[in-house]
Amino acid sequence: MSARPAIDLAGVTVRYRSGAAPALAAVDLAVHPGEVVAVCGHNGAGKTTLLDVVTGLHAPDPGTARVGGVDPRRLGPEGRARLGVAPADTGLPPAARAGRLLRHVASLHRAPADLDELVRRLDLRALLRRQVRRMSTGQRQRLAVACALVGRPDVLVLDEPTASLDAAGRRVVVDLLREAAGAGAAVLWTSHTLQDVARGSDRVVVLHEGRVLADAPPGSLTGATDVVRFDASPAADVATLRQALPDRLVATEAAPGLFEIVGKGVDAAVLATVATWQASHGGSGRLSVGPRELEDVLLGLTGGGAGEPAATGRR
């Protein structure tokens, strides 16, 4: 990994209006060449604002942002050519036809990617003569990803590139991001699809109310923790279950009638204790056990809220 970050944010704060809560608050973030970093968080956490700072659409105040060592607002033509961007709204011209648009974007670069291969991978062949405005959301998204990748950029910035795609499409996009990183690109992307994040990212940055709560590899965040999920009568006395379990395990009512035990070392004795408690508290007898997932980590870090409403200015 290169010692110098391709994306480097230091103390970045953004406010959309005077006196408002910051959309970003003293955010530090570094993404190196060959690295895929995902930014996760609830709606309103500040994810899109962060990407806007990286692409030069917002200026930090205070703080500094550098892409390839340069303030992104001052990138010249060469610097812009090394930056591939796929915004959440795609930003594609609605009257353009997909094939002509792709060829035009490719012509702006000295050594573009193989267009035929990109079209094949992103399943765009049948869309090449179609206007952008006549495409579905997912089709526009795949075209935007192709436009971002076609110049073989050194830095890739993508906002929710898999949001409207089916499972096969999401897998292709994640694979392409990994391949771009393998060729030396620094990749920064956002996603609410945490299975994709866990599979495709080297690091996960968790944002909440504009602040970084965690920045670590997916495996470090999920750890070796197990989660047991089961049902029982709403508001059942979980205190008696806690007393019967080892101290290393935490039992909670995650939602009315839905209970969880989280911790390390869930064994047969623990499951027998849970089953006995469940049977005596109106449960169905069904339970599931498995490793903690990234979604569990995110909910635990952020308290499970849905984020601030759009009126706050955070995205």
C-alpha positions as CSV (number, residue, x, y, z in Angstrom):
1,M,0.0,0.0,0.0
2,S,1.3,3.5,-0.9
3,A,2.4,5.6,2.1
4,R,0.7,8.6,0.7
5,P,-3.1,8.6,0.7
6,A,-4.9,9.2,-2.6
7,I,-7.8,10.7,-0.6
8,D,-6.9,12.6,2.6
9,L,-9.4,14.4,4.8
10,A,-8.3,16.1,8.0
11,G,-10.6,17.8,10.5
12,V,-13.3,18.3,7.8
13,T,-16.4,20.1,9.1
14,V,-19.3,21.2,6.8
15,R,-22.4,23.3,7.8
16,Y,-25.1,24.0,5.3
17,R,-26.3,27.0,7.1
18,S,-25.1,29.2,10.0
19,G,-26.1,27.9,13.4
20,A,-27.2,24.5,12.1
21,A,-25.7,21.2,13.3
22,P,-22.7,20.2,11.2
23,A,-23.3,17.8,8.4
24,L,-19.7,16.7,9.0
25,A,-17.9,17.3,12.2
26,A,-14.1,17.1,12.3
27,V,-13.9,14.1,10.0
28,D,-10.5,12.5,9.4
29,L,-10.3,9.9,6.6
30,A,-7.5,8.5,4.4
31,V,-7.9,6.1,1.5
32,H,-4.8,4.7,-0.1
33,P,-4.2,3.4,-3.6
34,G,-5.3,-0.2,-3.9
35,E,-7.9,0.2,-1.0
36,V,-11.7,0.0,-1.1
37,V,-13.3,2.0,1.7
38,A,-17.1,2.0,2.3
39,V,-18.9,4.7,4.2
40,C,-22.0,3.5,6.0
41,G,-24.6,5.1,8.2
42,H,-28.3,5.9,8.4
43,N,-30.0,8.5,6.2
44,G,-28.8,11.9,7.3
45,A,-25.4,10.6,8.6
46,G,-23.4,12.8,6.3
47,K,-22.3,10.2,3.7
48,T,-23.1,12.1,0.6
49,T,-21.7,15.3,2.1
50,L,-18.4,13.5,2.6
51,L,-18.3,12.4,-1.0
52,D,-19.2,15.9,-2.1
53,V,-16.1,17.2,-0.2
54,V,-13.9,14.6,-1.9
55,T,-15.2,15.6,-5.3
56,G,-14.9,19.3,-4.7
57,L,-18.6,20.2,-4.5
58,H,-18.3,21.3,-0.9
59,A,-15.5,23.2,0.8
60,P,-14.6,22.1,4.4
61,D,-14.9,24.9,7.0
62,P,-12.7,24.2,8.8
63,G,-10.5,21.3,7.7
64,T,-8.6,20.2,4.6
65,A,-9.4,17.8,1.7
66,R,-6.8,16.5,-0.7
67,V,-7.2,14.2,-3.7
68,G,-3.8,13.1,-5.1
69,G,-2.3,15.7,-2.9
70,V,-4.4,18.5,-4.4
71,D,-7.4,20.4,-3.1
72,P,-10.3,18.8,-5.1
73,R,-11.8,22.2,-5.9
74,R,-8.5,23.1,-7.7
75,L,-8.0,19.9,-9.7
76,G,-7.0,20.7,-13.3
77,P,-8.0,18.7,-16.4
78,E,-5.4,16.1,-15.7
79,G,-6.5,15.7,-12.1
80,R,-10.1,15.5,-13.1
81,A,-9.3,12.8,-15.7
82,R,-7.9,10.6,-12.9
83,L,-11.1,10.9,-10.8
84,G,-14.1,8.7,-11.6
85,V,-17.4,9.7,-10.0
86,A,-20.8,8.1,-9.9
87,P,-23.2,10.2,-7.9
88,A,-26.4,8.8,-6.4
89,D,-28.6,10.7,-8.9
90,T,-26.2,9.6,-11.7
91,G,-26.1,13.1,-13.2
92,L,-26.3,11.6,-16.7
93,P,-27.7,13.8,-19.5
94,P,-31.3,12.6,-20.1
95,A,-31.4,13.0,-23.9
96,A,-28.1,11.1,-24.4
97,R,-28.0,7.6,-25.8
98,A,-26.1,5.2,-23.6
99,G,-23.6,4.0,-26.3
100,R,-22.8,7.4,-27.6
101,L,-22.3,8.7,-24.0
102,L,-20.0,5.9,-23.1
103,R,-17.9,6.4,-26.3
104,H,-17.7,10.1,-25.6
105,V,-16.5,9.7,-22.1
106,A,-14.0,7.1,-23.2
107,S,-12.7,9.5,-25.9
108,L,-11.7,12.0,-23.1
109,H,-9.1,9.6,-21.7
110,R,-5.7,8.6,-23.1
111,A,-6.0,4.9,-22.2
112,P,-9.7,4.1,-21.6
113,A,-10.9,0.7,-20.5
114,D,-12.1,-1.9,-23.0
115,L,-15.7,-0.6,-23.7
116,D,-17.0,-4.0,-25.0
117,E,-15.9,-5.7,-21.8
118,L,-17.3,-3.0,-19.6
119,V,-20.6,-3.2,-21.5
120,R,-20.7,-7.0,-21.2
121,R,-19.9,-7.0,-17.5
122,L,-22.5,-4.4,-16.7
123,D,-25.2,-5.9,-19.0
124,L,-25.5,-2.7,-21.1
125,R,-25.6,-4.2,-24.6
126,A,-29.3,-3.9,-25.1
127,L,-29.3,-0.4,-23.8
128,L,-26.7,1.2,-26.0
129,R,-29.2,2.9,-28.3
130,R,-31.6,3.9,-25.5
131,Q,-31.8,7.4,-24.2
132,V,-31.0,7.9,-20.5
133,R,-34.4,9.2,-19.7
134,R,-36.0,6.0,-21.0
135,M,-33.9,3.8,-18.6
136,S,-34.9,2.4,-15.3
137,T,-33.1,3.6,-12.2
138,G,-31.0,0.5,-12.1
139,Q,-30.1,0.8,-15.7
140,R,-29.0,4.4,-15.3
141,Q,-27.0,3.3,-12.3
142,R,-25.1,0.6,-14.2
143,L,-24.4,3.2,-17.0
144,A,-23.1,5.7,-14.4
145,V,-20.7,3.0,-13.0
146,A,-19.5,2.3,-16.5
147,C,-18.8,6.1,-17.1
148,A,-16.9,6.3,-13.8
149,L,-14.8,3.2,-14.6
150,V,-14.1,3.8,-18.3
151,G,-11.2,6.2,-17.8
152,R,-9.3,3.8,-15.5
153,P,-9.3,6.4,-12.8
154,D,-6.7,6.6,-10.0
155,V,-9.5,7.6,-7.6
156,L,-13.1,6.2,-7.7
157,V,-15.9,7.9,-5.7
158,L,-19.4,6.2,-5.9
159,D,-22.6,7.1,-4.0
160,E,-24.9,4.1,-3.5
161,P,-23.8,2.4,-6.8
162,T,-25.7,-0.9,-5.9
163,A,-28.8,0.6,-4.5
164,S,-31.3,-0.2,-7.3
165,L,-29.6,-3.4,-8.6
166,D,-30.6,-7.0,-8.3
167,A,-28.3,-9.5,-6.5
168,A,-26.4,-10.3,-9.7
169,G,-25.9,-6.7,-10.6
170,R,-24.7,-5.8,-7.2
171,R,-22.1,-8.6,-7.3
172,V,-20.8,-7.4,-10.6
173,V,-20.4,-3.8,-9.4
174,V,-18.6,-4.9,-6.2
175,D,-16.3,-7.2,-8.2
176,L,-15.5,-4.2,-10.5
177,L,-14.6,-2.0,-7.6
178,R,-12.3,-4.7,-6.2
179,E,-10.7,-5.1,-9.6
180,A,-10.2,-1.3,-9.9
181,A,-8.5,-1.4,-6.5
182,G,-6.4,-4.3,-7.6
183,A,-5.2,-2.2,-10.5
184,G,-4.1,0.5,-8.0
185,A,-7.2,2.8,-7.7
186,A,-8.3,4.2,-4.4
187,V,-12.1,3.5,-4.1
188,L,-14.5,5.3,-1.8
189,W,-18.1,4.4,-1.9
190,T,-21.3,4.5,0.2
191,S,-23.9,1.8,0.6
192,H,-26.9,0.7,2.7
193,T,-26.4,-2.9,1.5
194,L,-24.2,-4.2,4.2
195,Q,-23.7,-7.6,2.7
196,D,-22.0,-5.9,-0.3
197,V,-19.9,-3.7,2.0
198,A,-18.7,-6.7,4.0
199,R,-17.8,-8.6,0.9
200,G,-16.2,-5.8,-1.1
201,S,-14.5,-3.4,1.3
202,D,-11.1,-3.4,3.0
203,R,-12.4,-0.9,5.6
204,V,-15.7,0.4,6.8
205,V,-16.2,3.9,8.1
206,V,-19.4,4.3,10.2
207,L,-20.8,7.9,10.2
208,H,-23.5,9.1,12.6
209,E,-24.7,12.7,12.8
210,G,-21.6,13.8,10.8
211,R,-19.0,12.1,13.1
212,V,-16.9,9.0,12.5
213,L,-17.9,6.3,15.0
214,A,-15.7,3.5,13.6
215,D,-13.1,3.0,10.9
216,A,-11.9,-0.6,10.7
217,P,-11.9,-3.7,8.5
218,P,-15.3,-5.5,8.4
219,G,-13.9,-8.5,10.2
220,S,-12.6,-6.4,13.0
221,L,-16.0,-4.7,13.5
222,T,-18.0,-8.0,13.5
223,G,-15.4,-9.9,15.5
224,A,-16.0,-13.4,16.8
225,T,-19.4,-12.4,18.3
226,D,-22.4,-14.7,18.0
227,V,-26.1,-13.5,17.9
228,V,-29.0,-15.7,19.0
229,R,-32.4,-14.4,17.9
230,F,-35.7,-15.8,19.2
231,D,-39.3,-14.8,20.0
232,A,-41.3,-14.7,23.2
233,S,-44.2,-12.6,24.7
234,P,-43.6,-8.9,24.4
235,A,-42.1,-7.3,27.5
236,A,-41.3,-10.8,28.9
237,D,-39.0,-10.7,32.0
238,V,-35.6,-10.8,30.3
239,A,-33.9,-10.2,33.7
240,T,-34.4,-13.8,34.6
241,L,-32.8,-14.9,31.4
242,R,-29.8,-12.6,32.0
243,Q,-29.3,-14.1,35.4
244,A,-29.2,-17.6,33.9
245,L,-26.7,-16.7,31.3
246,P,-22.9,-16.3,31.6
247,D,-21.7,-12.7,32.1
248,R,-20.1,-12.7,28.7
249,L,-23.6,-12.7,27.0
250,V,-26.0,-9.8,26.8
251,A,-29.7,-10.4,26.5
252,T,-32.1,-7.7,25.2
253,E,-35.6,-7.3,23.7
254,A,-34.5,-5.9,20.4
255,A,-38.2,-5.2,19.3
256,P,-41.5,-6.1,20.9
257,G,-41.6,-9.9,21.1
258,L,-38.2,-10.3,19.5
259,F,-35.2,-11.0,21.7
260,E,-31.4,-11.3,21.1
261,I,-28.4,-12.6,22.9
262,V,-25.1,-11.2,21.8
263,G,-21.6,-12.3,22.9
264,K,-18.8,-14.8,22.4
265,G,-19.1,-18.5,23.2
266,V,-22.7,-19.5,22.4
267,D,-22.7,-23.2,23.1
268,A,-25.2,-26.0,23.6
269,A,-25.7,-25.1,27.3
270,V,-26.5,-21.5,26.4
271,L,-29.0,-22.6,23.7
272,A,-30.7,-25.0,26.2
273,T,-31.1,-22.1,28.7
274,V,-32.6,-19.9,26.1
275,A,-35.0,-22.6,24.9
276,T,-36.2,-23.2,28.5
277,W,-36.7,-19.5,29.1
278,Q,-38.5,-19.1,25.7
279,A,-40.9,-22.0,26.4
280,S,-41.9,-20.5,29.7
281,H,-42.4,-17.0,28.3
282,G,-44.8,-17.7,25.3
283,G,-42.2,-18.3,22.6
284,S,-42.7,-20.4,19.5
285,G,-39.7,-22.6,20.1
286,R,-37.9,-21.3,17.0
287,L,-34.5,-19.6,17.3
288,S,-31.6,-18.8,15.1
289,V,-27.9,-18.5,15.9
290,G,-25.1,-17.1,13.8
291,P,-22.1,-14.7,13.7
292,R,-22.8,-11.1,14.3
293,E,-23.3,-9.2,11.0
294,L,-22.2,-5.7,10.0
295,E,-25.8,-4.6,10.3
296,D,-25.7,-5.5,14.0
297,V,-22.6,-3.5,14.5
298,L,-24.0,-0.5,12.7
299,L,-27.2,-0.6,14.8
300,G,-25.2,-1.0,18.0
301,L,-23.0,1.9,17.2
302,T,-25.7,4.3,16.1
303,G,-28.5,3.3,18.5
304,G,-30.7,2.0,15.7
305,G,-32.0,5.4,14.7
306,A,-33.1,6.3,11.2
307,G,-31.0,9.5,11.1
308,E,-32.0,13.1,10.8
309,P,-34.7,14.2,8.4
310,A,-33.6,15.8,5.2
311,A,-34.4,19.3,6.5
312,T,-31.3,19.2,8.6
313,G,-29.2,19.4,5.4
314,R,-27.3,16.1,6.2
315,R,-27.3,13.4,3.6
